[in-house]
Amino acid sequence: MIEELTSLVPEVVAGLVPIPILAGILALGAVATGVVAVRAATKPRPNYGPGPKGIPIVGNALELPTENDFLVYTSWAKKWGA
Protein backbone atom coordinates (compact mmCIF):
# COMPACT_ATOMS: atom_id res chain seq x y z
CA MET A 1 0.00 0.00 0.00
CA ILE A 2 2.80 2.44 0.88
CA GLU A 3 4.60 1.68 -2.39
CA GLU A 4 1.44 2.52 -4.30
CA LEU A 5 1.08 5.86 -2.52
CA THR A 6 4.72 6.85 -2.94
CA SER A 7 4.59 6.01 -6.63
CA LEU A 8 1.55 8.28 -7.05
CA VAL A 9 3.11 11.32 -5.35
CA PRO A 10 5.26 12.49 -8.31
CA GLU A 11 2.34 12.03 -10.71
CA VAL A 12 -0.03 14.02 -8.50
CA VAL A 13 2.45 16.84 -7.89
CA ALA A 14 3.38 17.02 -11.56
CA GLY A 15 -0.30 17.10 -12.47
CA LEU A 16 -1.08 20.02 -10.14
CA VAL A 17 1.44 22.58 -11.41
CA PRO A 18 3.20 22.32 -14.76
CA ILE A 19 7.00 22.39 -14.48
CA PRO A 20 7.55 25.67 -16.44
CA ILE A 21 5.06 27.49 -14.22
CA LEU A 22 6.64 26.03 -11.08
CA ALA A 23 10.08 27.12 -12.33
CA GLY A 24 8.73 30.62 -13.01
CA ILE A 25 7.25 30.86 -9.53
CA LEU A 26 10.54 29.77 -7.95
CA ALA A 27 12.51 32.24 -10.08
CA LEU A 28 10.13 35.05 -9.17
CA GLY A 29 10.50 34.18 -5.49
CA ALA A 30 14.28 34.20 -5.79
CA VAL A 31 14.26 37.61 -7.52
CA ALA A 32 11.89 39.05 -4.91
CA THR A 33 14.09 37.74 -2.10
CA GLY A 34 17.15 39.29 -3.76
CA VAL A 35 15.43 42.66 -4.16
CA VAL A 36 14.39 42.71 -0.51
CA ALA A 37 17.90 41.74 0.62
CA VAL A 38 19.57 44.45 -1.48
CA ARG A 39 17.14 47.11 -0.31
CA ALA A 40 17.68 46.15 3.33
CA ALA A 41 21.47 46.20 2.91
CA THR A 42 21.57 49.61 1.20
CA LYS A 43 18.99 51.33 3.40
CA PRO A 44 20.58 54.13 5.45
CA ARG A 45 20.83 53.42 9.14
CA PRO A 46 18.87 55.72 11.49
CA ASN A 47 20.84 58.08 13.67
CA TYR A 48 19.85 57.30 17.23
CA GLY A 49 22.27 59.81 18.73
CA PRO A 50 24.65 59.27 21.62
CA GLY A 51 24.10 56.48 24.07
CA PRO A 52 25.41 53.18 25.28
CA LYS A 53 25.70 50.38 22.75
CA GLY A 54 23.50 47.38 23.47
CA ILE A 55 24.02 43.75 22.65
CA PRO A 56 21.68 41.85 20.30
CA ILE A 57 18.32 40.67 21.70
CA VAL A 58 19.07 41.74 25.28
CA GLY A 59 19.92 45.35 24.47
CA ASN A 60 20.91 47.24 27.62
CA ALA A 61 18.82 45.17 30.06
CA LEU A 62 21.95 43.92 31.83
CA GLU A 63 23.02 47.51 32.54
CA LEU A 64 19.81 48.51 34.29
CA PRO A 65 20.37 49.27 37.95
CA THR A 66 18.83 47.11 40.65
CA GLU A 67 19.22 49.61 43.50
CA ASN A 68 19.74 53.37 43.75
CA ASP A 69 18.40 53.64 40.25
CA PHE A 70 17.82 57.40 40.49
CA LEU A 71 21.56 57.95 41.02
CA VAL A 72 22.45 55.84 38.00
CA TYR A 73 19.87 57.57 35.81
CA THR A 74 21.17 60.96 36.93
CA SER A 75 24.74 60.00 36.05
CA TRP A 76 23.57 58.67 32.68
CA ALA A 77 21.75 61.94 32.01
CA LYS A 78 24.93 63.88 32.71
CA LYS A 79 27.07 61.49 30.64
CA TRP A 80 24.79 61.14 27.62
CA GLY A 81 23.20 64.59 27.68
CA ALA A 82 19.57 64.56 28.71
Secondary structure, DSSP 8 states (H G I E B T S, - for coil): -HHHHHHHHHHHHHHHS-HHHHHHHHHHHHHHHHHHHHHHHHS------S----BTTTBTGGGS-SS-HHHHHHHHHHHHT-
